[in-house]
């Protein structure tokens, strides 16, 4: 077994302390919802890996946010992380996952890293098939020669050392490749050089990163790209201003009509709720740039839905002779 696959294993008591989840709860999540897949020793003792600790932590946090264990236990670690970071519903996340791009162009720098990715194919999710067709280069110099001619979605780079000269070469290569995500695995490097790369948006990790962590990064990147792709068609589409006041909607909701299904009341109530949610999204505090983008998107979507229902209300009002 290679050092990359030698990851810490924990007894359930250690997982409980690390994730701040009672042992009894962990057992329920495992037996009832198959949230974990521990290995067993010859003495039939369960041993859990780092991914299990991460899963337990994320499931606990998501449950505190109102998600049910039964709906999230089946998700992989990357999906759990994205669910927590983006504040999505499970159904929205599953839709994003289904729309994830089937093709991710990649460049892999380092023969050993390429072989490692090949051996970890079963963990790589959406990237599994693409990894077989990724461009592989033995070193950074050979990769830089083709950077401008063949752009890539992902760059996965493994370097023994990160010197000051390496930083400028690497940043130039990343810019020329137009890659949306770059992962650098290194053995030795000065902290200031590594910080410069990290500040430039490159994910920097020690080469000792486990295959599980490596696979999770690839999976998370795939889902994030799908999330942006799903939101892109709505970008720039601004909703029309609000047409009807709360007083008008309340009046319409209380009008008795000949429509048996009470459409005026239901549509007016929906409009009031959409308007409130639109205002809430616009006023919601933003913790970071991703949070801001999410709430801007929610405000746009709710505004667009409001505009559609305003048109529906006008059709109903014309049919029923209601003055708006």
Short mmCIF file of the C-alpha atoms (twelve columns), coordinates in Angstrom:
data_MODEL
# 
_entry.id   MODEL 
# 
loop_
_atom_site.group_PDB 
_atom_site.id 
_atom_site.type_symbol 
_atom_site.label_atom_id 
_atom_site.label_alt_id 
_atom_site.label_comp_id 
_atom_site.label_asym_id 
_atom_site.label_seq_id 
_atom_site.Cartn_x 
_atom_site.Cartn_y 
_atom_site.Cartn_z 
_atom_site.pdbx_PDB_model_num 
ATOM 1   C CA . UNK A 1   0.000   0.000  0.000   1 
ATOM 2   C CA . UNK A 2   1.328   3.429  -0.932  1 
ATOM 3   C CA . UNK A 3   1.701   6.204  1.601   1 
ATOM 4   C CA . UNK A 4   -1.105  8.103  -0.116  1 
ATOM 5   C CA . UNK A 5   -3.575  5.388  0.843   1 
ATOM 6   C CA . UNK A 6   -2.324  5.116  4.412   1 
ATOM 7   C CA . UNK A 7   -4.969  7.268  6.063   1 
ATOM 8   C CA . UNK A 8   -5.812  7.364  9.792   1 
ATOM 9   C CA . UNK A 9   -8.464  4.971  11.022  1 
ATOM 10  C CA . UNK A 10  -10.602 5.688  14.066  1 
ATOM 11  C CA . UNK A 11  -12.791 3.796  16.481  1 
ATOM 12  C CA . UNK A 12  -16.340 5.099  16.760  1 
ATOM 13  C CA . UNK A 13  -15.539 6.824  20.048  1 
ATOM 14  C CA . UNK A 14  -12.852 8.914  18.353  1 
ATOM 15  C CA . UNK A 15  -15.245 9.815  15.523  1 
ATOM 16  C CA . UNK A 16  -17.767 10.876 18.148  1 
ATOM 17  C CA . UNK A 17  -15.290 13.267 19.767  1 
ATOM 18  C CA . UNK A 18  -13.959 14.682 16.498  1 
ATOM 19  C CA . UNK A 19  -17.424 15.293 15.021  1 
ATOM 20  C CA . UNK A 20  -19.165 16.139 18.323  1 
ATOM 21  C CA . UNK A 21  -21.842 13.536 17.659  1 
ATOM 22  C CA . UNK A 22  -22.916 10.973 20.293  1 
ATOM 23  C CA . UNK A 23  -21.882 7.386  19.636  1 
ATOM 24  C CA . UNK A 24  -25.504 6.231  19.755  1 
ATOM 25  C CA . UNK A 25  -26.427 8.753  17.045  1 
ATOM 26  C CA . UNK A 26  -23.533 7.637  14.834  1 
ATOM 27  C CA . UNK A 27  -24.682 4.023  15.150  1 
ATOM 28  C CA . UNK A 28  -28.224 4.994  14.141  1 
ATOM 29  C CA . UNK A 29  -26.949 6.946  11.142  1 
ATOM 30  C CA . UNK A 30  -24.881 3.947  10.090  1 
ATOM 31  C CA . UNK A 31  -27.367 1.122  10.634  1 
ATOM 32  C CA . UNK A 32  -30.557 2.915  9.646   1 
ATOM 33  C CA . UNK A 33  -29.343 5.256  6.909   1 
ATOM 34  C CA . UNK A 34  -26.032 3.672  5.758   1 
ATOM 35  C CA . UNK A 35  -24.268 7.009  6.251   1 
ATOM 36  C CA . UNK A 36  -20.877 5.324  6.767   1 
ATOM 37  C CA . UNK A 37  -19.066 2.277  5.410   1 
ATOM 38  C CA . UNK A 38  -16.448 1.383  8.022   1 
ATOM 39  C CA . UNK A 39  -13.937 -1.405 7.614   1 
ATOM 40  C CA . UNK A 40  -13.695 -4.224 10.140  1 
ATOM 41  C CA . UNK A 41  -10.704 -5.725 11.896  1 
ATOM 42  C CA . UNK A 42  -10.274 -9.466 12.356  1 
ATOM 43  C CA . UNK A 43  -11.873 -8.947 15.762  1 
ATOM 44  C CA . UNK A 44  -14.915 -7.393 14.036  1 
ATOM 45  C CA . UNK A 45  -14.186 -3.910 15.403  1 
ATOM 46  C CA . UNK A 46  -15.376 -1.135 13.138  1 
ATOM 47  C CA . UNK A 47  -12.757 1.348  11.924  1 
ATOM 48  C CA . UNK A 48  -13.707 4.668  10.340  1 
ATOM 49  C CA . UNK A 49  -11.676 6.841  7.971   1 
ATOM 50  C CA . UNK A 50  -11.202 10.593 7.641   1 
ATOM 51  C CA . UNK A 51  -14.049 10.790 5.152   1 
ATOM 52  C CA . UNK A 52  -16.379 9.279  7.753   1 
ATOM 53  C CA . UNK A 53  -15.336 11.968 10.240  1 
ATOM 54  C CA . UNK A 54  -16.008 14.644 7.614   1 
ATOM 55  C CA . UNK A 55  -19.384 13.106 6.759   1 
ATOM 56  C CA . UNK A 56  -20.416 12.923 10.409  1 
ATOM 57  C CA . UNK A 57  -19.472 16.577 10.926  1 
ATOM 58  C CA . UNK A 58  -21.326 17.775 7.826   1 
ATOM 59  C CA . UNK A 59  -24.423 15.677 8.523   1 
ATOM 60  C CA . UNK A 60  -24.585 17.103 12.041  1 
ATOM 61  C CA . UNK A 61  -24.286 20.682 10.747  1 
ATOM 62  C CA . UNK A 62  -26.885 20.113 8.033   1 
ATOM 63  C CA . UNK A 63  -29.315 18.548 10.486  1 
ATOM 64  C CA . UNK A 64  -28.950 21.662 12.646  1 
ATOM 65  C CA . UNK A 65  -29.937 23.689 9.571   1 
ATOM 66  C CA . UNK A 66  -33.146 21.693 9.200   1 
ATOM 67  C CA . UNK A 67  -32.236 18.873 6.805   1 
ATOM 68  C CA . UNK A 68  -33.447 15.369 7.600   1 
ATOM 69  C CA . UNK A 69  -30.860 12.621 8.043   1 
ATOM 70  C CA . UNK A 70  -32.743 10.325 5.691   1 
ATOM 71  C CA . UNK A 71  -32.466 12.841 2.825   1 
ATOM 72  C CA . UNK A 72  -28.757 13.662 3.191   1 
ATOM 73  C CA . UNK A 73  -27.160 10.422 4.427   1 
ATOM 74  C CA . UNK A 74  -27.046 9.025  0.883   1 
ATOM 75  C CA . UNK A 75  -25.109 12.028 -0.477  1 
ATOM 76  C CA . UNK A 76  -21.363 11.816 -0.966  1 
ATOM 77  C CA . UNK A 77  -18.983 14.097 0.938   1 
ATOM 78  C CA . UNK A 78  -18.627 16.590 -1.899  1 
ATOM 79  C CA . UNK A 79  -22.401 16.946 -2.175  1 
ATOM 80  C CA . UNK A 80  -22.714 17.376 1.599   1 
ATOM 81  C CA . UNK A 81  -20.063 20.086 1.573   1 
ATOM 82  C CA . UNK A 82  -21.708 21.941 -1.324  1 
ATOM 83  C CA . UNK A 83  -25.115 21.619 0.321   1 
ATOM 84  C CA . UNK A 84  -23.696 23.225 3.457   1 
ATOM 85  C CA . UNK A 85  -21.726 25.957 1.658   1 
ATOM 86  C CA . UNK A 86  -24.409 27.020 -0.816  1 
ATOM 87  C CA . UNK A 87  -27.527 26.605 1.322   1 
ATOM 88  C CA . UNK A 88  -29.302 24.538 -1.333  1 
ATOM 89  C CA . UNK A 89  -32.166 22.127 -0.864  1 
ATOM 90  C CA . UNK A 90  -31.482 18.442 -1.473  1 
ATOM 91  C CA . UNK A 91  -33.695 18.449 -4.564  1 
ATOM 92  C CA . UNK A 92  -31.856 21.482 -5.973  1 
ATOM 93  C CA . UNK A 93  -28.510 19.815 -5.337  1 
ATOM 94  C CA . UNK A 94  -29.648 16.605 -7.038  1 
ATOM 95  C CA . UNK A 95  -30.798 18.646 -10.030 1 
ATOM 96  C CA . UNK A 96  -27.405 20.344 -10.183 1 
ATOM 97  C CA . UNK A 97  -25.639 16.974 -9.979  1 
ATOM 98  C CA . UNK A 98  -27.784 15.631 -12.813 1 
ATOM 99  C CA . UNK A 99  -26.881 18.645 -14.949 1 
ATOM 100 C CA . UNK A 100 -23.155 18.420 -14.202 1 
ATOM 101 C CA . UNK A 101 -21.005 18.597 -17.330 1 
ATOM 102 C CA . UNK A 102 -20.259 15.184 -18.780 1 
ATOM 103 C CA . UNK A 103 -16.913 16.384 -20.027 1 
ATOM 104 C CA . UNK A 104 -14.161 18.076 -18.051 1 
ATOM 105 C CA . UNK A 105 -10.930 18.724 -19.901 1 
ATOM 106 C CA . UNK A 106 -7.909  18.310 -17.644 1 
ATOM 107 C CA . UNK A 107 -4.149  18.534 -17.651 1 
ATOM 108 C CA . UNK A 108 -2.150  16.450 -15.207 1 
ATOM 109 C CA . UNK A 109 1.448   17.421 -14.504 1 
ATOM 110 C CA . UNK A 110 3.397   14.552 -12.993 1 
ATOM 111 C CA . UNK A 111 3.456   10.941 -14.140 1 
ATOM 112 C CA . UNK A 112 3.072   9.690  -10.577 1 
ATOM 113 C CA . UNK A 113 -0.029  11.847 -10.051 1 
ATOM 114 C CA . UNK A 114 -1.558  10.553 -13.278 1 
ATOM 115 C CA . UNK A 115 -0.971  6.965  -12.164 1 
ATOM 116 C CA . UNK A 116 -2.452  7.756  -8.774  1 
ATOM 117 C CA . UNK A 117 -5.581  9.220  -10.354 1 
ATOM 118 C CA . UNK A 118 -5.871  6.124  -12.479 1 
ATOM 119 C CA . UNK A 119 -5.724  3.852  -9.437  1 
ATOM 120 C CA . UNK A 120 -8.359  5.958  -7.659  1 
ATOM 121 C CA . UNK A 121 -10.843 5.965  -10.559 1 
ATOM 122 C CA . UNK A 122 -13.598 4.354  -8.483  1 
ATOM 123 C CA . UNK A 123 -13.526 7.370  -6.148  1 
ATOM 124 C CA . UNK A 124 -13.445 10.109 -8.739  1 
ATOM 125 C CA . UNK A 125 -17.130 10.232 -9.631  1 
ATOM 126 C CA . UNK A 126 -17.754 12.406 -12.680 1 
ATOM 127 C CA . UNK A 127 -14.047 12.740 -13.380 1 
ATOM 128 C CA . UNK A 128 -13.418 9.005  -13.664 1 
ATOM 129 C CA . UNK A 129 -13.867 8.634  -17.419 1 
ATOM 130 C CA . UNK A 130 -12.266 11.964 -18.263 1 
ATOM 131 C CA . UNK A 131 -9.150  11.112 -16.245 1 
ATOM 132 C CA . UNK A 132 -8.301  8.411  -18.768 1 
ATOM 133 C CA . UNK A 133 -8.255  10.975 -21.582 1 
ATOM 134 C CA . UNK A 134 -6.600  13.866 -19.745 1 
ATOM 135 C CA . UNK A 135 -3.373  15.295 -21.101 1 
ATOM 136 C CA . UNK A 136 -0.442  14.109 -19.005 1 
ATOM 137 C CA . UNK A 137 2.908   15.863 -18.824 1 
ATOM 138 C CA . UNK A 138 6.030   14.747 -16.963 1 
ATOM 139 C CA . UNK A 139 6.833   18.240 -15.683 1 
ATOM 140 C CA . UNK A 140 5.739   21.864 -15.676 1 
ATOM 141 C CA . UNK A 141 8.115   22.885 -18.455 1 
ATOM 142 C CA . UNK A 142 6.623   20.478 -20.985 1 
ATOM 143 C CA . UNK A 143 3.093   21.466 -20.004 1 
ATOM 144 C CA . UNK A 144 3.818   25.181 -20.415 1 
ATOM 145 C CA . UNK A 145 4.755   24.623 -24.057 1 
ATOM 146 C CA . UNK A 146 1.142   23.716 -24.930 1 
ATOM 147 C CA . UNK A 147 -0.774  25.845 -22.425 1 
ATOM 148 C CA . UNK A 148 -2.053  28.486 -24.852 1 
ATOM 149 C CA . UNK A 149 -2.995  25.981 -27.534 1 
ATOM 150 C CA . UNK A 150 -5.047  23.564 -25.460 1 
ATOM 151 C CA . UNK A 151 -6.937  25.211 -22.575 1 
ATOM 152 C CA . UNK A 152 -8.242  22.966 -19.798 1 
ATOM 153 C CA . UNK A 153 -11.024 23.100 -17.217 1 
ATOM 154 C CA . UNK A 154 -8.873  21.551 -14.513 1 
ATOM 155 C CA . UNK A 155 -5.174  21.556 -13.738 1 
ATOM 156 C CA . UNK A 156 -3.786  18.955 -11.357 1 
ATOM 157 C CA . UNK A 157 -0.112  19.477 -10.614 1 
ATOM 158 C CA . UNK A 158 2.377   17.623 -8.471  1 
ATOM 159 C CA . UNK A 159 5.745   19.237 -7.684  1 
ATOM 160 C CA . UNK A 160 8.573   18.120 -5.429  1 
ATOM 161 C CA . UNK A 161 9.529   21.682 -4.488  1 
ATOM 162 C CA . UNK A 162 7.948   25.109 -4.800  1 
ATOM 163 C CA . UNK A 163 10.691  27.710 -5.194  1 
ATOM 164 C CA . UNK A 164 10.274  31.442 -5.767  1 
ATOM 165 C CA . UNK A 165 10.971  30.950 -9.474  1 
ATOM 166 C CA . UNK A 166 8.380   28.188 -9.571  1 
ATOM 167 C CA . UNK A 167 5.660   30.570 -8.396  1 
ATOM 168 C CA . UNK A 168 5.921   32.903 -11.387 1 
ATOM 169 C CA . UNK A 169 6.161   29.982 -13.830 1 
ATOM 170 C CA . UNK A 170 3.139   28.310 -12.309 1 
ATOM 171 C CA . UNK A 171 1.008   31.458 -12.278 1 
ATOM 172 C CA . UNK A 172 1.880   32.123 -15.910 1 
ATOM 173 C CA . UNK A 173 0.946   28.553 -16.825 1 
ATOM 174 C CA . UNK A 174 -2.408  28.756 -14.999 1 
ATOM 175 C CA . UNK A 175 -3.310  32.031 -16.732 1 
ATOM 176 C CA . UNK A 176 -2.374  30.660 -20.142 1 
ATOM 177 C CA . UNK A 177 -4.398  27.506 -19.588 1 
ATOM 178 C CA . UNK A 178 -7.554  29.469 -18.657 1 
ATOM 179 C CA . UNK A 179 -8.317  26.755 -16.119 1 
ATOM 180 C CA . UNK A 180 -11.245 27.364 -13.783 1 
ATOM 181 C CA . UNK A 181 -9.690  25.261 -10.997 1 
ATOM 182 C CA . UNK A 182 -6.120  24.320 -10.175 1 
ATOM 183 C CA . UNK A 183 -4.883  21.883 -7.551  1 
ATOM 184 C CA . UNK A 184 -1.203  21.848 -6.580  1 
ATOM 185 C CA . UNK A 185 0.261   18.969 -4.592  1 
ATOM 186 C CA . UNK A 186 3.742   19.665 -3.239  1 
ATOM 187 C CA . UNK A 187 6.354   17.930 -1.097  1 
ATOM 188 C CA . UNK A 188 8.460   20.901 0.057   1 
ATOM 189 C CA . UNK A 189 7.830   24.624 -0.212  1 
ATOM 190 C CA . UNK A 190 8.321   27.881 1.679   1 
ATOM 191 C CA . UNK A 191 5.159   29.166 3.332   1 
ATOM 192 C CA . UNK A 192 5.341   32.576 1.609   1 
ATOM 193 C CA . UNK A 193 5.514   30.963 -1.839  1 
ATOM 194 C CA . UNK A 194 2.605   28.681 -1.042  1 
ATOM 195 C CA . UNK A 195 0.569   31.601 0.295   1 
ATOM 196 C CA . UNK A 196 1.140   33.551 -2.918  1 
ATOM 197 C CA . UNK A 197 -0.247  30.653 -4.952  1 
ATOM 198 C CA . UNK A 198 -3.171  30.226 -2.593  1 
ATOM 199 C CA . UNK A 199 -3.991  33.942 -2.814  1 
ATOM 200 C CA . UNK A 200 -4.076  33.553 -6.606  1 
ATOM 201 C CA . UNK A 201 -6.913  31.041 -6.295  1 
ATOM 202 C CA . UNK A 202 -4.888  27.832 -6.529  1 
ATOM 203 C CA . UNK A 203 -5.794  25.046 -4.132  1 
ATOM 204 C CA . UNK A 204 -2.521  24.107 -2.417  1 
ATOM 205 C CA . UNK A 205 -2.179  20.815 -0.533  1 
ATOM 206 C CA . UNK A 206 0.643   18.631 0.759   1 
ATOM 207 C CA . UNK A 207 1.320   15.597 -1.409  1 
ATOM 208 C CA . UNK A 208 0.279   13.483 1.558   1 
ATOM 209 C CA . UNK A 209 -3.372  14.275 0.795   1 
ATOM 210 C CA . UNK A 210 -5.416  11.071 0.813   1 
ATOM 211 C CA . UNK A 211 -7.103  9.629  -2.263  1 
ATOM 212 C CA . UNK A 212 -10.444 10.367 -0.592  1 
ATOM 213 C CA . UNK A 213 -9.578  14.046 -0.189  1 
ATOM 214 C CA . UNK A 214 -8.244  14.205 -3.733  1 
ATOM 215 C CA . UNK A 215 -11.396 12.634 -5.121  1 
ATOM 216 C CA . UNK A 216 -13.584 14.950 -3.061  1 
ATOM 217 C CA . UNK A 217 -11.827 17.999 -4.510  1 
ATOM 218 C CA . UNK A 218 -12.470 16.789 -8.055  1 
ATOM 219 C CA . UNK A 219 -16.075 15.945 -7.254  1 
ATOM 220 C CA . UNK A 220 -16.693 19.306 -5.555  1 
ATOM 221 C CA . UNK A 221 -15.224 21.182 -8.519  1 
ATOM 222 C CA . UNK A 222 -17.542 19.293 -10.876 1 
ATOM 223 C CA . UNK A 223 -20.602 20.162 -8.800  1 
ATOM 224 C CA . UNK A 224 -19.591 23.809 -8.422  1 
ATOM 225 C CA . UNK A 225 -19.208 24.114 -12.200 1 
ATOM 226 C CA . UNK A 226 -22.639 22.553 -12.650 1 
ATOM 227 C CA . UNK A 227 -24.105 24.992 -10.120 1 
ATOM 228 C CA . UNK A 228 -22.694 27.965 -11.995 1 
ATOM 229 C CA . UNK A 229 -23.899 26.536 -15.312 1 
ATOM 230 C CA . UNK A 230 -27.411 26.113 -13.899 1 
ATOM 231 C CA . UNK A 231 -27.459 29.719 -12.679 1 
ATOM 232 C CA . UNK A 232 -25.928 31.196 -15.844 1 
ATOM 233 C CA . UNK A 233 -29.139 31.364 -17.947 1 
ATOM 234 C CA . UNK A 234 -30.697 33.517 -15.229 1 
ATOM 235 C CA . UNK A 235 -27.747 35.872 -14.915 1 
ATOM 236 C CA . UNK A 236 -28.623 39.358 -16.017 1 
ATOM 237 C CA . UNK A 237 -32.352 38.623 -16.207 1 
ATOM 238 C CA . UNK A 238 -33.846 41.205 -13.895 1 
ATOM 239 C CA . UNK A 239 -37.401 40.925 -12.670 1 
ATOM 240 C CA . UNK A 240 -39.851 43.717 -13.370 1 
ATOM 241 C CA . UNK A 241 -40.775 46.034 -10.489 1 
ATOM 242 C CA . UNK A 242 -43.543 44.963 -8.163  1 
ATOM 243 C CA . UNK A 243 -46.937 45.901 -9.694  1 
ATOM 244 C CA . UNK A 244 -49.415 45.387 -6.846  1 
ATOM 245 C CA . UNK A 245 -49.287 46.538 -3.257  1 
ATOM 246 C CA . UNK A 246 -49.843 44.279 -0.261  1 
ATOM 247 C CA . UNK A 247 -53.188 46.010 0.304   1 
ATOM 248 C CA . UNK A 248 -54.367 45.197 -3.233  1 
ATOM 249 C CA . UNK A 249 -53.336 41.556 -2.883  1 
ATOM 250 C CA . UNK A 250 -55.085 41.299 0.495   1 
ATOM 251 C CA . UNK A 251 -58.275 42.757 -1.019  1 
ATOM 252 C CA . UNK A 252 -58.221 40.328 -3.945  1 
ATOM 253 C CA . UNK A 253 -57.567 37.389 -1.616  1 
ATOM 254 C CA . UNK A 254 -60.776 38.186 0.303   1 
ATOM 255 C CA . UNK A 255 -63.086 38.679 -2.704  1 
ATOM 256 C CA . UNK A 256 -65.783 36.033 -3.150  1 
ATOM 257 C CA . UNK A 257 -65.917 34.821 -6.743  1 
ATOM 258 C CA . UNK A 258 -67.606 32.208 -8.869  1 
ATOM 259 C CA . UNK A 259 -64.353 30.321 -9.382  1 
ATOM 260 C CA . UNK A 260 -64.760 27.149 -7.334  1 
ATOM 261 C CA . UNK A 261 -61.021 26.578 -6.823  1 
ATOM 262 C CA . UNK A 262 -60.587 30.057 -5.321  1 
ATOM 263 C CA . UNK A 263 -57.825 30.968 -7.768  1 
ATOM 264 C CA . UNK A 264 -57.840 34.694 -6.969  1 
ATOM 265 C CA . UNK A 265 -57.175 34.046 -3.304  1 
ATOM 266 C CA . UNK A 266 -54.481 31.429 -3.931  1 
ATOM 267 C CA . UNK A 267 -52.649 33.497 -6.550  1 
ATOM 268 C CA . UNK A 268 -52.831 36.649 -4.431  1 
ATOM 269 C CA . UNK A 269 -51.424 34.774 -1.439  1 
ATOM 270 C CA . UNK A 270 -48.634 33.316 -3.579  1 
ATOM 271 C CA . UNK A 271 -47.791 36.779 -4.858  1 
ATOM 272 C CA . UNK A 272 -47.594 38.132 -1.323  1 
ATOM 273 C CA . UNK A 273 -45.275 35.301 -0.287  1 
ATOM 274 C CA . UNK A 274 -43.056 35.718 -3.361  1 
ATOM 275 C CA . UNK A 275 -42.799 39.462 -2.788  1 
ATOM 276 C CA . UNK A 276 -41.823 38.903 0.833   1 
ATOM 277 C CA . UNK A 277 -39.189 36.341 -0.102  1 
ATOM 278 C CA . UNK A 278 -37.831 38.598 -2.843  1 
ATOM 279 C CA . UNK A 279 -37.411 41.407 -0.311  1 
ATOM 280 C CA . UNK A 280 -35.876 39.029 2.226   1 
ATOM 281 C CA . UNK A 281 -33.286 37.823 -0.301  1 
ATOM 282 C CA . UNK A 282 -32.374 41.388 -1.202  1 
ATOM 283 C CA . UNK A 283 -31.924 42.390 2.424   1 
ATOM 284 C CA . UNK A 284 -30.293 39.201 3.686   1 
ATOM 285 C CA . UNK A 285 -26.842 39.677 5.204   1 
ATOM 286 C CA . UNK A 286 -24.011 38.277 3.084   1 
ATOM 287 C CA . UNK A 287 -21.250 36.350 4.822   1 
ATOM 288 C CA . UNK A 288 -19.043 36.006 1.747   1 
ATOM 289 C CA . UNK A 289 -19.043 36.369 -2.044  1 
ATOM 290 C CA . UNK A 290 -20.642 32.958 -2.602  1 
ATOM 291 C CA . UNK A 291 -23.392 33.847 -0.132  1 
ATOM 292 C CA . UNK A 292 -23.984 37.146 -1.924  1 
ATOM 293 C CA . UNK A 293 -24.244 35.445 -5.310  1 
ATOM 294 C CA . UNK A 294 -26.711 32.932 -3.913  1 
ATOM 295 C CA . UNK A 295 -29.025 35.602 -2.457  1 
ATOM 296 C CA . UNK A 296 -28.827 37.690 -5.617  1 
ATOM 297 C CA . UNK A 297 -29.857 34.599 -7.565  1 
ATOM 298 C CA . UNK A 298 -32.727 33.876 -5.147  1 
ATOM 299 C CA . UNK A 299 -33.958 37.472 -5.426  1 
ATOM 300 C CA . UNK A 300 -33.906 37.290 -9.228  1 
ATOM 301 C CA . UNK A 301 -35.711 33.950 -9.357  1 
ATOM 302 C CA . UNK A 302 -38.413 35.010 -6.900  1 
ATOM 303 C CA . UNK A 303 -38.855 38.298 -8.806  1 
ATOM 304 C CA . UNK A 304 -39.262 36.452 -12.094 1 
ATOM 305 C CA . UNK A 305 -41.781 34.080 -10.507 1 
ATOM 306 C CA . UNK A 306 -43.654 37.074 -9.053  1 
ATOM 307 C CA . UNK A 307 -43.886 38.684 -12.499 1 
ATOM 308 C CA . UNK A 308 -45.362 35.488 -13.963 1 
ATOM 309 C CA . UNK A 309 -47.965 35.236 -11.205 1 
ATOM 310 C CA . UNK A 310 -48.823 38.936 -11.598 1 
ATOM 311 C CA . UNK A 311 -49.718 38.171 -15.204 1 
ATOM 312 C CA . UNK A 312 -51.763 35.181 -14.030 1 
ATOM 313 C CA . UNK A 313 -53.605 37.395 -11.547 1 
ATOM 314 C CA . UNK A 314 -54.435 39.854 -14.330 1 
ATOM 315 C CA . UNK A 315 -55.950 37.049 -16.415 1 
ATOM 316 C CA . UNK A 316 -58.042 35.885 -13.457 1 
ATOM 317 C CA . UNK A 317 -59.114 39.455 -12.663 1 
ATOM 318 C CA . UNK A 318 -60.221 40.025 -16.250 1 
ATOM 319 C CA . UNK A 319 -62.213 36.776 -16.186 1 
ATOM 320 C CA . UNK A 320 -63.868 37.596 -12.856 1 
ATOM 321 C CA . UNK A 321 -64.272 41.338 -13.407 1 
ATOM 322 C CA . UNK A 322 -62.032 42.235 -10.496 1 
ATOM 323 C CA . UNK A 323 -60.558 45.731 -10.496 1 
ATOM 324 C CA . UNK A 324 -56.835 45.721 -9.784  1 
# 
